[in-house]
Every structure is written in C-alpha cells, then in structure tokens.
Amino acid sequence: MLQHSRNEKWKLKELFVNPISHFLSSAKTEVDAANTVSIQHMKSLCKQGHLKEAINILYESTDNPLYFSIYVSLLQSCIQQKSLSEGKIIHAHIMQNKPSMEEIALGNTLVNMYVKCGSLVDARRVFEQMPQRDVCSWTVMIASYARHGFPEEALVLFHQMQRMGVQPNQFTFASVLPVCATLASLQYGVEIHKEVLKGGFQSDVVVENALIDMYAKCGSMKKARKVFDEMHQRDVVSWTTMIAAYERYGSTEEALTLFYQMQQIGAQPNHFTFASVLSACADLAFLEKGMEIHEEIIKNGFQSDVVVANALVDMYAKCRRIDAARHVFDRISRPVVDTWTAMIAGYMQNGIVDEARKLFKEMPQPNVLSWNAMIAGFSQNGLIDEALKLFKEMPQRNVESWNGMIAGLAQNGLVDDALKLFKEIPQRNVVSWNGMVAGFAQNGFIDEALNLFKEMPQRNMTSWNGMIAGFAQNGLVDEAVKVFDEMPQQNVVSWAAMIAGYAQNGHGEEALKLFQRMQLAGVRPDLKTFASILPVCANFAALEQGMEIHENIIRCGFQSYTTVMNAVIDMYAKCGNIKKACELFNKMNHRDVASWTTMIAGYAIHGCGKEALELFEKMKHGGVKPDHITFVRVLSACSHAGLVDEGYQNFNCMKEYYNITPTMDHYGCMVDLLGRAGRLEEAQNFINNMPIKPDAVVWSCLLAACRMHNNVEIGECVAKHIFNLDPTNPAPFVLLSNIYAAAGRWGDIEKVRKLMKDRGIKKTPGCSWIEIKKQVHAFLVGDKSHPQTHKIYAELKRLYQEMKVAGYVPETKFVLNDVKEEEKEHILLHHSEKLAIVFGLINTPPGTTIRIIKNLRVCGDCHSASKFISKMVAREIILRDPNRYHHIKDGQCSCQDYW
C-alpha cells in the first residue's frame, strides 16, 4: 500500500509541474498504437500477396520512422513477386525515412531484393553505398555474381572482402567454391580450401560438398574423393555430388560402385542421385542394372519426377530398348520440353530418324536444346544436309548449337565446312576448340589439329586427352607419348587413351608396361582401360598377365559388368584357356549378344565347331537375336570344323530368317569353308556369283586353300586377282611361292621373288612369342639374339635326334629355297615356333603347358614336330596363329590335321 501511494503522488506531481510534456507523451502513445496497427495490417497484406495495397498504406502512414520489420516484410514480398518497380518505391521510402535500427541488415535485404528481382547493377550500387557491411553483405553479392555468370567478379569481391578483414562464413565458402569450379581454377580452389581449414569450417557438410564439387570440376578427382572419404558426416548431397562427379568424369563404374555403397549404409537417394546413376548405366549400356534402379525409383516414388523420367528415357534409349524408353515417355501425363528432347535424342541414337522427326513436329514448343538434339541426330545418321538446313532455320542458337554442327560436319568428313563454321561462331568456348581439334584429327589432318591445339586460349583435360587420341589414331605414337608426358595432370581417361594408342598401333609390350605404371601411380583403372589392355594380353597370349588383370577387375568390383566380362572371356579364349572362358560365360548373370558371339568365336578358333553350333542354338532359343558379327563367328566355326552343310544352312538362314544382308566377311567365310574342304572349283564359282565385287581378302581365302591342296592352276588365276586388288601385300606372293615350291617349280618361285623386288615388297618375317613369368619373349627364324641361345640350340639339337629316332621326317616342301635336302632340314629346324617351344621347355617345370603364338600361319613341319615333342616330353603344347588354335597333346592335335 505504501509503495502504491508513493507512485500515485509522483504521477500527480509530474502532471502538475509539466502538463505539456505529459500531453505530448500521451499523444505519442496514441500515434505509436496507430502505427502498430498499420504495421500489422501491412504485414498481413504482404503475406496475402497484396503488395501494392501495403505500399499505399506505407505512404499514408505518419512521418515517424517505421519499424525495421515492415521494410523487411515489404521487400520479401517484392522478392516473392519479382516486383522490381515496387522494390524501388520501397527503397525510395527507406531513403526518406532513413531508419536507424539495424542498418546493415536492412541494406542486406535491399541488396538481396535487387538481386532476386534481376537488377545486379542496383544491387551493387546499394552494396557500395552501405556505410557498413558484414559477412552477409559480401556473401550475398558474391553468390549473386556467381549465379548470374560473372565468376571473375565474384572472385574479385571475395579477395576484397578478405582485404577488408571480414571473415568468411560457411555460406561465403559455399558460394565462392563453385566459382572456382566454373573457372576450372584448381589453384584458387586450393587456396580457398586452406581458408576453409583456417576458419574451422572443414566439418561443415555444405562446405565439404562444395569442395567435392569444386575439385571434381577442376579435374582433381583424387582430391575430391579424399574430401569425401574424410567427411565425418555425409548427407544425400555428398553422395550425389560424388556420384555425379564420377559419371561426369567418365568413371561410370566408380559412380555405380559408390551408389551400391550408399545403398548398403542405408542412405536415401534423391531424384538427382537416381538421375546420375541412370546416366552411368546409360554410358555403360548396363540395361540390367538400369532396370533394377528403375524398380528402386518406383519404390521411392520418383517415377513422376521430370529429372528422373528424362534420365530413364535416356538410359533405355542408350541400352537399345527404345520401346521401354517410349513406354516411360508415354506414361508422363505432361512431359516437359526436356523429356520430349530426351525421347527425340533416343530415337536418333537408335537410327529411327522418322519417329524423331515426327515427335519434333508434335512438340508444343521446342527449345534450343530440342533443335540441337535434332541437328546432332541428323549428323549421327549421315543426314548432314538436313542437319545444316535445320541449323539455318533455328530461331535462336547457343554455343552448343554451333559446336554440335561443327562436330557433325567433321564426323561426315566435311572438315573445310566445319572450319568455316568454327570461324563464324559468335563466341567460342573450350568445347568449340576441342571439337574442331578432334575434327581435324579424325580426318587425318593431324598437323592442323596440333596447330589449333597450340592456339587454344584455354585447355581442359578433354583437350589434352583428345590430342593423345588424335595422334594415336594417326599412328603417331611418339607424339602421343609426348603430349601425355607434358600434361599438367593426367586422369584415368588420359592413361586409358595412351594404353589404347599403344595397343591400336601394335605396341602391345609398351601398353602392358604403361598399365603397370598406371597401377604404381595409384590410378585406379576404369572399364575403358580394361577394355584396352585385355585385347593386348589376348593378342600376345599373355595368359599370366591376363589372369592378373582379371583379378584386378574383381578387386575393382567390375566382374558384374557385361562389357568387361566379355573382354575377359575373349582374353581367356585367345590365350588358349577355352575351359576357363566357358566357365566364366556360364557364370554370367546377364549375357548380351556380344557375350554369346564372343564365346562362339572362342569355340571357333579352337576348332570346336559342334560346340559352337550347339551354343548358337541355345542363344536363339534363349530369345537373343544374333547380329551380323554372330554369323561371321558361326560360319568361321563351320569352316574350322569342316561342317560344309551346316555352313550353307546358316548362311541361308541369315538372309531368310534374320534379314541380314551378307557382307564381305560372310562371303569370305563361305569361300574359306569350301576351300578347306577341297571344293576349290565350287569356291571359285561362289566368288564369281557374288552380288558384290569380291575384295582381296575373299580371293586370299581361296588362294590359301589352293596352297593347302596344291592346286597350281586355280592358285595362279586367283593370285593375279589379288596382285591387282592389293599390290603391296606380301602374303599372296608367299602363298603362291609355297604352291610353286610344293610342285617343285623353282623357276616360277624366282619370278615371284623378282616381282616382289620390283614392287619393293618384303616378306613379313615369321615371329613366335611365349610368355614366361609375365614377360613376353619373341623369336625369329634362326634367331640367336636371346641370352639363352646356347642352351636353346643345344636342347633343340638333342630333341631333333630323338624325334628322328621316333619316326619324325622333316617336311622339306615348306622350304622355299632350291637347296639340298640337308640344308632344307637345317632351315626347318630353326623355325621360330621350335625355338619358342624349346625355350619354354627349358624355363618351365615339367608338366607345364607350353603356349606359343605366331604372327603367320603355323608351319606344317613345325606342326608335325610339335606333335612328336609333346609325346616325348609329356607336355601339352598350344600353338596359335592368326586363324586358329592347335592343342597338341600325346602326339595328337585338336585340329585332327584339318587346318
């Protein structure tokens, strides 16, 4: 009570002493109450979207300063409605009232409003006029410049911010790191990463995700993966960023492996994750996995998502399931432009041009990407005139339009037109330069490609890799190596390109050495690398190294990929281990047409004709449609096994039931089939009745049969055809010489030799290889360059004497020199096959299989001698030449002397 009484007295005293002051105070209270009502009403109008009404109340309010919050509400409403003009009206009101509260925050809101409403100039003006700026001010401007395509300006602002002593926060780093990615500036990216560590933001998930993306886009996948692996906590963006980076980088199998790991730990994918992993399946044509992911998409309810639907259409189209792609497309109630474009591209990729053209015409409103897809499709399908016509009709073009047209012209051999267009591009990017360089290289203009490469204002990893591939494609391996060594940084694509370059140009040993270097450098091979190195092992019959690479494939988790397992099966078959090839084939969960064809080819080169035909029947009964390559392998199997009737049956079946028009390869197989069977006149008539003009290869099949059956008359006639069609190839000259030698016509052999000399043709020397302890050893006829020459010749002499006792008689008809029989025997004894076999016997334990590969047809005498040696030493000897395998054991050969 006492306290209450004192307060009342104080109020009365104030009223008596200063009545005017009391009146003004009361009036202010009433005004504040009125303003509060106006503010609440304006905020309510903003929430309801009635921005103009709110602004009218703003200007009708008293002259007293308004609260900061109403300005924020009004500006946020401008942002939501993209109302730049209203934003400027509010800005003018702010400048009139000049509210003192939270000036930095209000300035930041103004900057943000101008940015979101599309006026970067006004945003920068407000930013420069702010008396004080905090980290949010700088971050908003940096992010704005980055989003609007001014990465250099964003980076300049970031450095100014640092010079002003303002410490970046996690949002600043998340905004500036993508700038480094856009500029592909690894140097700046690394510097900013150091600042992240200094600021203690290395455990912030958003910043770490930005770091992963930056490193990946700057070409440093190793650093990107390191950041990912060291993260204490990952969200779906972390996984998706890393998966998308691998897919974009060409390491599609890594992307899928990471997706498996993501599923195993229970992380939930989002629509971008599914889109990235579907793209990886599309790149690998991995239909089975793509279908599994499709099921996951349905379970997770993403089937209606536009991004996912586009990726599904693309995946099915690239996996040659255009029907499934169209099914996905038709189930979308309102497909967007991107979905239409994906479907059009799918039709074009599968050669269904009419459907693509029809769909393009049906599109409600095609955009520039749709036009680009049509132009690229026409170019891919050889319709370059239609592509050019459409390019000229485009309502608007972007740089991708120009790049696509340049690539199309180059692909179709119109390099001059491509260069003309390249010079006309309004603004070139690195893709433009890469496309023109590749166009020159693909068409054999490697000097022009190199000059343009040197002129490039900026190069990325694709530029360097493209130059490596270009040199390799043109046979300039040393120049490709030079580019590879000069690269600022190699990625897995660089290594794969260089390995492929060595392999394509016959430098198998260098390819194997580089593959080993790649592994020592810690670079994990991708599927393309394995696809390049496995054929090298196959060509050299390097089984030990092939097995090691197979183990590497298993360690990398690639054993479920159909494409790589097809290559593994091919390697085992060509290295002589048909049993292992068959075992792997039977274990495959998914087989495509290439899988069946590879296994059939394996049986064919091993002379297992019946097994090949049985597998072919299983293939057809399993619903797998054979292609033209399958029939080449089937006919080859019939040829090696002497199955003439079956050969005719399949040749006719190919045309009648599968509507496959026979190519030169098919006709060549039929001629070889008839020739081996001794039906030379029938083979000659078959050639004469061909609907297409026979090439030198077809005639050579018949000439080889003439040598086999010693038919001089037909052989001479056939040889003349080949000499005209392929005048510089030494093989037909040698075959004709063999025919003459068997008939004892030494004078004719001298005429052939003179003809070769006059034309500057040299005989390809016979060479045999054997792999011992992962090292390939090569031998020529009479070779004495090997370190173990003394041991080899001593052991060969001993074996020769034992063979003579066992009944071996040298087949001197295979010697093309008119010398004494004793000299002929001496020449035969030192053939490359025999030297390689003896070297193998000396350097391997008893019982070990000896595997030899020869670049020319196995000599008949060496074939005979190998049978004697195999029985004497109790070893299996496997001889492989360009045509087939000979499995020799206990004096018997798998070919049964039909070869």
JORAFEN-V699661 format. One record per pair of residues at least 6 apart in sequence whose ideal C-beta (glycine too) atoms are under 7 Angstrom apart, sorted by sequence separation. I is the first residue (numbers start at 1). J is the second residue. D is the distance in Angstrom with one decimal. If there is no record, write none. Layout:
I;J;D
I;J;D
This chain:
196;202;5.8
201;207;4.9
246;252;7.0
297;303;5.5
302;308;4.7
329;335;6.4
360;366;6.5
484;490;6.9
553;559;6.0
558;564;5.0
559;565;6.6
620;626;6.9
654;660;4.8
786;792;6.7
870;876;6.5
887;893;6.9
15;22;5.4
99;106;6.7
130;137;6.3
161;168;6.9
231;238;6.2
262;269;6.7
332;339;6.0
363;370;6.2
394;401;6.3
425;432;5.8
456;463;6.3
487;494;6.2
518;525;6.6
588;595;6.2
619;626;6.5
655;662;6.6
687;694;5.1
769;776;5.5
770;777;5.4
779;786;6.9
870;877;4.9
878;885;6.3
879;886;4.3
886;893;5.1
887;894;4.0
14;22;6.4
45;53;5.1
46;54;5.3
78;86;5.3
114;122;4.3
115;123;4.6
145;153;4.6
146;154;4.4
180;188;4.7
215;223;4.3
216;224;4.3
246;254;4.2
247;255;4.3
281;289;5.2
316;324;4.2
317;325;4.5
347;355;4.6
348;356;4.9
378;386;4.5
379;387;4.7
409;417;4.8
410;418;4.5
440;448;4.4
441;449;4.3
471;479;4.4
472;480;4.7
502;510;4.5
503;511;4.6
537;545;5.3
572;580;4.5
573;581;4.2
603;611;4.7
604;612;5.3
638;646;5.1
639;647;6.7
654;662;6.7
674;682;5.2
675;683;4.8
706;714;5.3
707;715;6.8
740;748;4.4
741;749;6.2
769;777;6.8
869;877;6.7
878;886;6.9
886;894;6.4
45;54;4.1
78;87;4.0
114;123;3.7
145;154;3.8
180;189;3.8
215;224;3.8
246;255;3.9
281;290;3.8
316;325;3.8
347;356;3.7
378;387;3.7
409;418;3.9
440;449;3.7
471;480;3.7
502;511;3.7
537;546;3.6
572;581;4.0
603;612;3.8
638;647;3.6
674;683;3.8
706;715;3.5
723;732;6.6
740;749;4.8
769;778;5.2
777;786;7.0
812;821;5.8
815;824;4.1
841;850;6.7
878;887;5.6
879;888;6.8
886;895;5.5
127;137;6.5
228;238;6.6
329;339;6.5
360;370;6.7
391;401;6.9
422;432;6.6
453;463;6.8
484;494;6.3
585;595;6.8
722;732;4.2
817;827;7.0
840;850;4.1
196;207;5.9
297;308;5.8
553;564;6.1
687;698;6.2
767;778;5.7
768;779;5.1
866;877;5.1
876;887;6.8
877;888;4.5
884;895;7.0
42;54;4.4
75;87;6.5
78;90;6.7
94;106;7.0
111;123;4.9
114;126;6.4
142;154;4.9
145;157;6.5
177;189;6.8
180;192;6.4
212;224;4.9
215;227;6.6
243;255;4.8
246;258;6.5
278;290;6.2
281;293;6.6
313;325;4.7
316;328;6.6
344;356;4.9
347;359;6.8
375;387;4.8
378;390;6.7
406;418;4.8
409;421;6.7
437;449;5.0
440;452;6.5
468;480;4.9
471;483;6.5
499;511;5.1
502;514;6.3
534;546;6.8
537;549;6.5
569;581;4.8
572;584;6.8
600;612;4.9
603;615;6.6
635;647;5.7
638;650;6.8
671;683;5.0
674;686;6.3
703;715;6.1
706;718;6.3
737;749;5.1
767;779;7.0
812;824;4.0
815;827;5.4
876;888;6.8
719;732;5.6
767;780;5.6
812;825;6.5
815;828;6.3
837;850;5.8
866;879;6.2
876;889;4.4
127;141;5.3
228;242;4.9
329;343;4.7
360;374;5.5
391;405;4.9
422;436;4.7
453;467;5.3
484;498;4.8
585;599;4.7
814;828;6.9
42;57;5.2
75;90;6.1
111;126;5.2
142;157;5.1
177;192;6.1
212;227;5.2
243;258;5.2
278;293;6.0
313;328;5.4
344;359;5.3
375;390;5.4
406;421;5.3
437;452;5.2
468;483;5.2
499;514;5.4
534;549;6.3
553;568;6.7
569;584;5.3
600;615;5.6
635;650;6.2
651;666;6.7
671;686;6.1
687;702;6.6
703;718;4.6
737;752;5.1
765;780;5.6
766;781;5.7
810;825;4.6
837;852;6.1
884;899;6.4
41;57;6.3
42;58;6.4
58;74;6.9
74;90;5.0
110;126;4.9
111;127;5.3
141;157;5.7
142;158;5.6
176;192;6.1
211;227;4.9
212;228;5.4
242;258;5.9
243;259;5.8
277;293;6.0
312;328;4.7
313;329;5.6
343;359;6.1
344;360;5.7
374;390;5.7
375;391;5.5
405;421;6.0
406;422;5.5
436;452;5.9
437;453;5.2
467;483;5.0
468;484;5.5
498;514;6.0
499;515;5.8
533;549;6.2
568;584;6.3
569;585;5.5
599;615;6.0
600;616;5.9
634;650;5.2
635;651;6.4
670;686;6.2
671;687;6.1
702;718;5.1
703;719;6.0
736;752;5.7
765;781;6.9
812;828;6.7
836;852;4.9
124;141;6.9
326;343;7.0
419;436;6.8
719;736;4.6
123;141;6.9
158;176;4.8
193;211;6.1
224;242;7.0
259;277;4.6
294;312;6.3
325;343;6.6
356;374;6.9
387;405;6.8
418;436;6.6
480;498;6.4
515;533;4.9
550;568;5.5
581;599;6.8
616;634;5.3
684;702;6.5
810;828;5.1
870;888;4.7
38;57;5.8
55;74;7.0
71;90;6.8
91;110;6.1
107;126;6.3
138;157;6.6
173;192;6.8
208;227;5.9
239;258;7.0
274;293;6.5
309;328;6.2
340;359;6.7
371;390;6.7
402;421;6.7
433;452;6.9
464;483;6.4
530;549;6.8
565;584;6.6
596;615;6.9
631;650;6.5
651;670;5.8
683;702;5.3
699;718;5.3
703;722;6.4
733;752;5.5
833;852;6.0
870;889;5.7
871;890;5.6
54;74;6.1
870;890;6.6
871;891;3.7
123;144;6.2
224;245;5.8
255;276;6.6
256;277;6.4
325;346;4.8
356;377;5.6
387;408;5.2
418;439;5.0
449;470;5.3
480;501;4.9
581;602;5.0
715;736;6.3
833;854;6.0
858;879;5.2
867;888;5.5
870;891;6.2
154;176;6.6
255;277;6.3
511;533;6.3
612;634;6.7
683;705;6.6
699;721;4.8
700;722;6.0
832;854;6.8
866;888;5.0
38;61;5.2
54;77;7.0
71;94;5.9
107;130;4.3
138;161;4.3
173;196;5.4
208;231;5.4
239;262;4.7
274;297;5.4
309;332;5.5
340;363;5.0
371;394;5.1
402;425;4.7
433;456;4.8
464;487;4.8
495;518;4.6
530;553;5.9
565;588;6.0
596;619;4.3
631;654;4.7
647;670;6.5
667;690;5.6
699;722;4.9
733;756;5.1
858;881;4.7
863;886;6.5
868;891;6.8
120;144;6.1
155;179;5.4
221;245;6.8
256;280;5.2
322;346;5.9
353;377;6.9
384;408;6.2
415;439;5.9
446;470;6.2
477;501;5.9
512;536;6.0
578;602;5.7
613;637;6.6
715;739;4.5
857;881;5.1
867;891;4.9
115;140;6.7
154;179;4.7
189;214;4.8
255;280;4.1
290;315;4.6
322;347;6.7
348;373;6.9
384;409;6.7
415;440;6.5
446;471;6.6
477;502;6.6
511;536;4.8
546;571;4.6
612;637;3.5
680;705;6.0
833;858;6.4
850;875;5.8
854;879;6.9
856;881;6.6
857;882;7.0
867;892;6.8
35;61;6.5
51;77;4.8
87;113;4.9
111;137;6.7
189;215;6.7
212;238;6.9
313;339;6.7
344;370;6.6
406;432;7.0
468;494;6.6
647;673;4.5
675;701;5.9
680;706;6.5
696;722;5.0
699;725;7.0
730;756;6.8
833;859;6.3
849;875;6.9
852;878;6.9
857;883;6.4
867;893;6.0
35;62;6.3
39;66;6.8
43;70;6.5
46;73;4.7
51;78;6.8
87;114;6.9
168;195;6.6
525;552;6.9
667;694;6.9
671;698;5.6
675;702;5.4
712;739;5.7
849;876;4.6
850;877;4.7
851;878;4.8
852;879;5.2
853;880;4.7
854;881;4.9
39;67;5.9
42;70;5.5
46;74;6.1
103;131;6.9
104;132;5.3
108;136;5.0
112;140;5.5
120;148;5.6
138;166;5.8
151;179;4.5
173;201;6.0
205;233;6.0
209;237;5.0
213;241;5.2
221;249;5.7
239;267;5.7
252;280;4.1
274;302;5.8
310;338;5.2
314;342;5.2
317;345;7.0
322;350;4.8
337;365;6.7
341;369;5.2
345;373;4.5
353;381;5.4
368;396;5.9
372;400;5.5
376;404;4.9
384;412;4.5
399;427;6.2
403;431;5.1
407;435;4.8
410;438;7.0
415;443;4.9
430;458;5.4
434;462;5.3
438;466;5.2
446;474;4.6
465;493;5.1
469;497;5.0
472;500;6.8
477;505;5.1
495;523;5.8
508;536;4.5
530;558;6.9
562;590;5.4
566;594;5.1
570;598;5.0
578;606;4.9
596;624;5.9
609;637;4.7
664;692;7.0
707;735;5.0
733;761;6.5
831;859;5.5
834;862;5.9
847;875;6.9
850;878;7.0
858;886;6.5
35;64;6.5
103;132;6.9
104;133;6.8
108;137;5.3
111;140;5.2
115;144;4.3
146;175;5.9
189;218;5.5
203;232;5.8
209;238;5.4
212;241;5.0
216;245;3.4
247;276;5.2
290;319;6.2
310;339;5.4
313;342;4.3
317;346;2.7
337;366;6.8
341;370;4.6
344;373;5.1
348;377;2.6
368;397;6.8
372;401;5.4
375;404;5.4
379;408;2.7
403;432;5.3
406;435;5.1
410;439;2.7
434;463;5.4
437;466;5.9
441;470;2.8
465;494;5.3
468;497;4.6
472;501;2.9
503;532;5.4
546;575;5.6
560;589;6.8
566;595;5.3
569;598;5.3
573;602;3.1
604;633;5.6
609;638;5.9
631;660;6.5
644;673;6.0
668;697;5.4
672;701;4.2
675;704;6.8
676;705;6.1
680;709;6.4
696;725;4.1
703;732;5.8
710;739;6.7
734;763;5.8
800;829;5.9
833;862;3.9
837;866;6.6
849;878;6.3
43;73;4.9
51;81;5.9
87;117;5.6
104;134;5.2
107;137;6.6
111;141;6.6
142;172;6.5
205;235;5.5
208;238;6.9
212;242;5.8
240;270;6.5
243;273;6.3
306;336;5.4
309;339;5.8
313;343;5.5
320;350;6.4
322;352;6.5
337;367;5.1
340;370;6.5
344;374;6.4
351;381;6.0
353;383;6.9
368;398;5.3
371;401;6.8
375;405;6.0
382;412;6.5
384;414;6.7
399;429;5.5
402;432;6.7
406;436;6.1
413;443;6.1
415;445;6.3
430;460;5.3
433;463;7.0
437;467;6.8
444;474;6.3
446;476;6.5
461;491;5.7
464;494;6.7
468;498;5.8
475;505;5.8
477;507;6.1
496;526;6.5
499;529;6.1
562;592;5.5
569;599;6.3
600;630;6.7
639;669;5.8
644;674;6.9
668;698;4.7
671;701;4.4
675;705;2.6
684;714;6.2
695;725;6.3
696;726;3.8
863;893;6.9
31;62;6.1
39;70;4.9
42;73;6.9
46;77;4.1
55;86;6.1
66;97;6.4
68;99;5.8
135;166;5.5
151;182;4.4
168;199;6.4
170;201;5.0
236;267;6.4
252;283;4.4
253;284;6.9
271;302;5.2
318;349;6.3
492;523;5.7
508;539;5.9
525;556;7.0
527;558;6.3
593;624;5.7
609;640;6.0
610;641;6.7
635;666;6.3
664;695;5.6
667;698;5.6
671;702;5.4
678;709;5.4
680;711;5.6
700;731;6.7
704;735;6.1
707;738;4.9
712;743;5.4
728;759;6.8
730;761;5.1
831;862;5.2
834;865;6.2
49;81;6.9
51;83;6.0
65;97;5.2
108;140;6.1
135;167;6.6
139;171;5.1
143;175;3.9
146;178;5.9
151;183;5.2
167;199;6.6
174;206;4.9
178;210;6.4
181;213;5.9
186;218;4.0
209;241;5.3
213;245;7.0
236;268;6.3
240;272;5.0
244;276;4.2
247;279;5.2
252;284;5.3
275;307;4.9
279;311;5.9
282;314;5.4
287;319;4.0
306;338;6.7
310;342;4.6
314;346;6.7
317;349;5.5
341;373;5.0
345;377;6.6
348;380;6.2
372;404;5.3
376;408;6.6
379;411;6.0
403;435;5.3
407;439;6.9
410;442;6.3
434;466;5.6
438;470;6.8
441;473;6.3
465;497;5.2
472;504;6.1
492;524;6.9
496;528;4.4
500;532;4.1
503;535;6.4
508;540;5.3
524;556;6.6
531;563;6.9
538;570;6.0
543;575;4.0
566;598;5.0
573;605;6.9
593;625;6.9
597;629;5.5
601;633;4.2
604;636;4.6
609;641;2.4
626;658;6.6
628;660;5.2
676;708;6.9
700;732;6.1
703;735;5.1
707;739;5.1
710;742;4.9
727;759;6.4
730;762;6.5
837;869;6.3
841;873;6.2
31;64;6.6
66;99;6.8
68;101;4.7
79;112;6.9
84;117;4.0
104;137;6.7
135;168;6.6
139;172;4.5
142;175;5.0
146;179;5.0
155;188;6.5
174;207;5.7
177;210;4.0
181;214;4.5
184;217;6.6
185;218;6.8
186;219;6.9
205;238;6.7
212;245;6.8
216;249;6.7
236;269;6.7
240;273;4.4
243;276;4.8
247;280;4.7
256;289;6.7
275;308;5.7
278;311;3.9
282;315;4.2
285;318;6.1
306;339;6.4
313;346;5.9
317;350;6.4
337;370;6.3
344;377;7.0
348;381;6.6
368;401;6.4
375;408;6.6
379;412;6.6
399;432;6.7
406;439;6.7
410;443;6.7
430;463;6.7
441;474;6.7
468;501;6.5
472;505;6.6
492;525;6.9
496;529;4.2
499;532;4.8
503;536;5.0
512;545;6.2
531;564;6.7
534;567;4.3
538;571;4.5
541;574;6.8
543;576;6.9
562;595;6.3
569;602;6.8
593;626;6.8
597;630;4.5
600;633;4.5
604;637;3.7
607;640;4.9
613;646;6.1
632;665;4.8
636;669;5.4
639;672;4.7
644;677;5.2
664;697;6.8
668;701;5.3
696;729;6.9
706;739;5.9
710;743;6.7
728;761;6.0
730;763;5.0
796;829;6.8
828;861;4.9
52;86;6.8
55;89;5.9
59;93;6.9
65;99;5.2
68;102;5.1
75;109;5.0
79;113;5.5
83;117;6.9
84;118;6.6
135;169;5.2
138;172;6.7
142;176;5.7
170;204;4.5
173;207;4.8
177;211;6.2
180;214;5.1
184;218;5.5
186;220;5.8
236;270;5.1
239;273;6.5
243;277;6.1
271;305;4.4
274;308;5.1
278;312;6.2
281;315;5.3
285;319;5.1
287;321;6.4
492;526;5.0
495;529;6.3
499;533;5.8
527;561;6.3
530;564;5.3
534;568;6.4
537;571;5.3
541;575;4.9
543;577;6.4
593;627;5.6
596;630;6.8
600;634;6.2
603;637;6.0
607;641;6.2
609;643;5.2
632;666;6.2
635;669;3.6
639;673;4.1
642;676;6.5
664;698;6.3
680;714;5.4
730;764;5.6
51;86;5.6
55;90;6.7
58;93;6.0
71;106;6.1
75;110;6.6
78;113;5.3
82;117;5.6
84;119;5.8
178;213;6.8
272;307;6.7
279;314;6.9
541;576;6.4
628;663;6.3
631;666;6.2
635;670;6.5
638;673;5.7
642;677;5.8
139;175;5.8
170;206;6.0
174;210;4.8
178;214;6.8
181;217;3.8
240;276;6.3
271;307;5.2
275;311;4.1
282;318;4.1
496;532;5.9
527;563;6.5
531;567;5.5
538;574;3.8
597;633;5.5
604;640;5.8
72;109;5.4
79;116;4.4
135;172;6.3
170;207;5.2
173;210;6.6
177;214;4.5
181;218;6.4
236;273;6.5
271;308;5.1
274;311;6.8
278;315;4.6
282;319;6.8
492;529;6.7
527;564;5.4
530;567;6.6
534;571;4.7
538;575;6.3
593;630;6.5
600;637;6.4
632;669;6.2
639;676;5.9
68;106;6.0
75;113;4.6
79;117;6.9
180;218;6.6
537;575;6.7
635;673;6.7
796;834;6.2
78;117;6.5
799;838;6.8
837;877;6.2
796;838;4.7
792;835;5.9
795;838;5.1
814;859;5.6
792;838;5.2
795;841;6.8
814;860;5.3
833;879;6.6
792;839;5.4
795;842;6.0
814;861;5.2
782;830;4.6
781;830;6.2
783;832;6.8
811;860;5.4
781;831;5.5
792;842;6.8
811;861;4.2
781;832;5.3
788;839;6.6
791;842;5.7
810;861;5.9
780;832;5.5
783;835;5.9
779;832;4.6
811;864;6.1
788;842;6.8
779;835;4.2
779;836;4.9
808;865;6.4
808;868;4.8
777;839;6.3
803;865;6.5
806;868;5.8
768;832;3.9
767;832;5.8
768;833;5.0
803;868;4.6
766;832;5.1
770;836;4.6
803;869;7.0
806;872;6.7
749;816;6.2
769;836;6.9
768;836;4.1
772;840;6.9
770;839;6.2
770;840;5.1
799;869;6.2
802;872;5.9
742;813;5.0
772;843;5.1
741;813;6.3
746;818;4.1
772;844;6.8
741;816;5.0
738;816;6.8
737;816;5.2
771;851;7.0
770;851;6.7
770;852;5.5
768;852;5.5
769;853;4.9
768;853;6.9
768;854;4.7
767;854;7.0
766;854;6.5
767;855;5.0
766;855;6.7
766;856;4.9
764;856;6.7
544;771;5.8
541;769;6.8
543;771;6.5
540;769;5.8
542;771;4.7
545;774;5.3
541;771;6.6
544;774;4.8
540;771;6.8
542;776;6.0
540;776;5.4
251;492;6.1
219;461;4.8
250;493;5.2
284;527;6.8
640;884;5.5
642;898;5.4
509;776;6.3
219;489;6.3
221;491;6.6
219;491;6.4
253;526;6.0
253;527;5.1
251;526;5.2
286;561;6.7
576;851;5.1
184;460;6.1
250;526;7.0
575;851;7.0
284;561;6.6
607;884;6.0
607;885;6.9
284;563;6.5
605;884;5.0
606;885;4.7
605;885;5.5
607;894;5.3
606;894;6.8
607;895;5.2
257;557;5.3
288;590;4.4
576;878;4.2
576;880;6.5
253;558;5.8
253;561;6.5
543;851;6.3
576;885;6.0
541;851;5.4
541;853;4.1
540;853;6.5
541;880;5.9
